[in-house]
């Protein structure tokens, strides 16, 4: 992944540096105005994000997407509640990053961040863990802008879920950002952000297997 220093190096030595800075400042100011309007006009009924100055509306999801999102949320949520590890949210949870606002499919906040959440909150901090379930309309952002932002802002763990092939990609935060730890359609995935949480990958896509995994924890 390209580092910030690598991106900045040619700009630092450019004779156009003052002009570049001026243009960037103007762009940031414009985005802040648009972002303020976004906050004012968004409604709880919408699934909407603010990304690089644009308001992005999310279309309805396919059934396979809904099933996977439900399975992941259900398993994580029950495990986190049972072990008092924090809070898990699914969709409609607007997470505010320095430049952008995202509504990931599933997010986890550890105890420190969970203690800061209020019942009337409409905006949430950067999560400790994020899960994005791929769709045709979101894959480029999930692997592009979002991946870069999640990595830069210190998200501990990021899962990308491919429901077409029933594959999980697990990325963990390392010295240079998020790095691929596991990519598989079988076996067990062990979370780093959620202490002790481990589940069969198949249970992320199948409701019956998901219920079986949960029953093992509760028995």
C-alpha positions in Angstrom: 0.0 0.0 0.0 1.3 3.5 -0.9 2.3 5.4 2.2 1.6 9.1 2.9 5.3 9.9 2.5 5.3 8.3 -0.9 2.3 10.4 -2.0 3.7 13.6 -0.6 7.3 13.3 -1.9 6.7 14.6 -5.5 4.4 17.4 -4.2 7.0 18.6 -1.6 9.5 19.3 -4.4 7.1 20.8 -6.9 7.2 24.5 -7.7 3.4 24.4 -7.7 3.3 23.5 -4.0 1.7 26.8 -2.9 -1.0 26.5 -5.6 -1.6 22.9 -4.7 -2.1 23.7 -1.0 -4.5 26.6 -1.9 -6.6 24.3 -4.1 -6.7 21.6 -1.4 -7.8 24.2 1.2 -10.6 25.3 -1.1 -11.7 21.8 -1.7 -11.7 21.0 2.1 -13.7 24.1 2.8 -16.3 23.2 0.1 -16.5 19.6 1.5 -17.1 20.9 5.0 -20.1 22.9 3.7 -21.5 19.9 1.9 -20.9 17.7 4.9 -22.8 20.1 7.2 -25.7 20.1 4.7 -25.5 16.2 4.7 -25.9 16.1 8.4 -28.8 18.5 8.3 -30.7 16.7 5.6 -30.1 13.0 6.3 -32.9 10.9 7.9 -32.9 7.7 10.0 -34.7 5.9 7.2 -31.9 6.3 4.7 -28.8 4.2 4.2 -26.5 7.0 3.1 -22.8 7.8 3.3 -20.7 10.9 2.7 -17.6 10.0 0.8 -15.0 12.4 -0.6 -17.5 15.3 -0.9 -20.3 13.2 -2.4 -23.6 11.9 -0.8 -23.9 8.1 -1.6 -27.3 6.5 -1.3 -27.2 2.7 -0.9 -29.7 0.6 -3.0 -31.6 -2.4 -1.5 -29.4 -5.4 -0.8 -29.8 -8.9 -2.3 -31.0 -11.7 0.0 -27.6 -13.3 0.2 -26.2 -10.0 1.5 -29.0 -9.7 4.1 -28.4 -13.2 5.3 -24.7 -12.8 5.7 -25.0 -9.5 7.4 -27.6 -11.0 9.8 -25.5 -14.0 10.6 -22.4 -12.0 11.3 -24.2 -9.4 13.5 -26.1 -12.1 15.4 -23.0 -14.1 16.3 -20.8 -11.2 17.1 -23.5 -9.4 19.1 -24.5 -12.3 21.3 -20.8 -13.1 22.0 -19.9 -9.5 22.8 -23.0 -9.1 25.1 -22.4 -12.4 26.9 -18.8 -11.5 27.5 -19.3 -7.8 28.2 -16.7 -6.8 25.6 -18.4 -3.7 24.1 -21.1 -3.0 21.5 -21.9 -4.4 18.0 -24.0 -2.4 15.6 -25.5 -3.3 12.2 -26.2 -0.8 9.4 -27.7 2.6 10.0 -24.7 3.3 12.3 -23.1 6.4 10.8 -19.4 6.3 11.7 -17.6 9.6 11.3 -14.0 9.6 10.0 -12.0 12.8 9.6 -13.1 13.3 6.0 -15.9 10.8 5.4 -19.0 9.3 7.0 -19.7 5.6 6.5 -22.5 3.2 7.3 -20.7 -0.2 7.4 -22.7 -3.4 7.5 -21.4 -4.5 10.9 -19.2 -2.7 13.4 -17.7 -3.4 16.8 -16.8 -0.8 19.5 -14.7 -2.0 22.4 -15.4 -1.0 26.0 -13.7 2.4 25.8 -15.6 3.7 22.8 -18.8 2.0 23.9 -18.8 4.0 27.1 -19.0 7.2 25.0 -22.1 6.2 23.1 -25.3 7.9 24.0 -28.8 6.7 23.3 -29.7 9.7 21.1 -26.4 9.6 19.1 -26.7 9.9 15.3 -23.0 9.8 14.7 -20.5 7.2 16.0 -16.7 7.2 16.3 -14.2 5.2 14.3 -15.0 1.5 15.1 -12.5 -1.0 16.4 -13.7 -3.5 13.9 -15.6 -3.2 10.6 -17.3 -5.8 8.4 -18.3 -4.9 4.8 -20.4 -7.4 2.8 -19.7 -6.9 -0.9 -22.2 -6.0 -3.5 -21.8 -4.9 -7.1 -22.4 -1.3 -6.2 -20.1 -1.1 -3.2 -17.1 -3.4 -3.9 -14.9 -0.7 -5.5 -15.4 1.5 -2.4 -15.0 -1.3 0.1 -11.7 -2.3 -1.4 -10.7 1.3 -2.3 -11.5 4.5 -0.5 -12.9 2.7 2.6 -10.0 0.3 2.9 -7.5 3.2 2.7 -9.5 5.2 5.3 -10.1 2.3 7.7 -6.4 1.5 7.5 -5.3 5.1 8.0 -7.6 5.7 11.0 -6.4 2.7 12.9 -9.3 0.2 12.6 -7.9 -2.9 14.3 -9.7 -5.4 12.1 -11.5 -5.4 8.8 -13.5 -8.2 7.2 -14.5 -8.2 3.6 -17.3 -10.7 2.9 -17.9 -12.2 -0.6 -21.3 -13.8 -0.6 -21.0 -15.0 -4.2 -18.1 -17.3 -3.3 -18.7 -17.5 0.4 -15.2 -16.2 1.1 -14.0 -14.2 4.0 -11.0 -11.8 3.9 -9.6 -10.8 7.3 -7.3 -7.8 7.5 -5.5 -6.8 10.6 -3.8 -3.5 11.5 0.0 -3.7 11.3 2.8 -1.2 11.3 2.0 0.0 7.8 -1.7 -0.3 7.9 -4.2 -3.1 7.3 -2.7 -6.3 6.0 -4.3 -9.5 4.8 -4.3 -12.2 7.5 -6.7 -14.8 6.2 -8.6 -15.4 3.0 -10.7 -18.6 3.0 -14.1 -20.2 2.4 -13.6 -22.8 5.2 -12.1 -23.3 8.6 -12.1 -21.0 11.6 -11.6 -17.3 11.7 -10.3 -15.8 15.0 -10.9 -12.2 15.7 -8.1 -9.9 17.0 -10.4 -7.0 17.9 -13.0 -9.1 19.8 -11.0 -11.1 22.3 -11.8 -14.8 22.2 -14.3 -14.6 19.3 -13.8 -17.4 16.8 -16.3 -18.9 14.4 -16.5 -21.2 11.4 -16.4 -19.3 8.2 -19.4 -21.3 6.8 -21.5 -20.0 9.7 -21.1 -16.5 8.4 -23.2 -17.5 5.3 -25.6 -20.2 6.6 -28.3 -19.4 9.1 -28.5 -23.0 10.5 -24.7 -23.3 10.9 -24.8 -19.8 12.5 -27.3 -21.0 15.1 -25.3 -24.1 15.8 -22.2 -22.0 16.5 -24.2 -19.8 18.9 -25.7 -22.7 20.7 -22.1 -24.0 21.4 -21.3 -20.8 23.2 -24.4 -20.8 25.2 -24.3 -24.5 26.2 
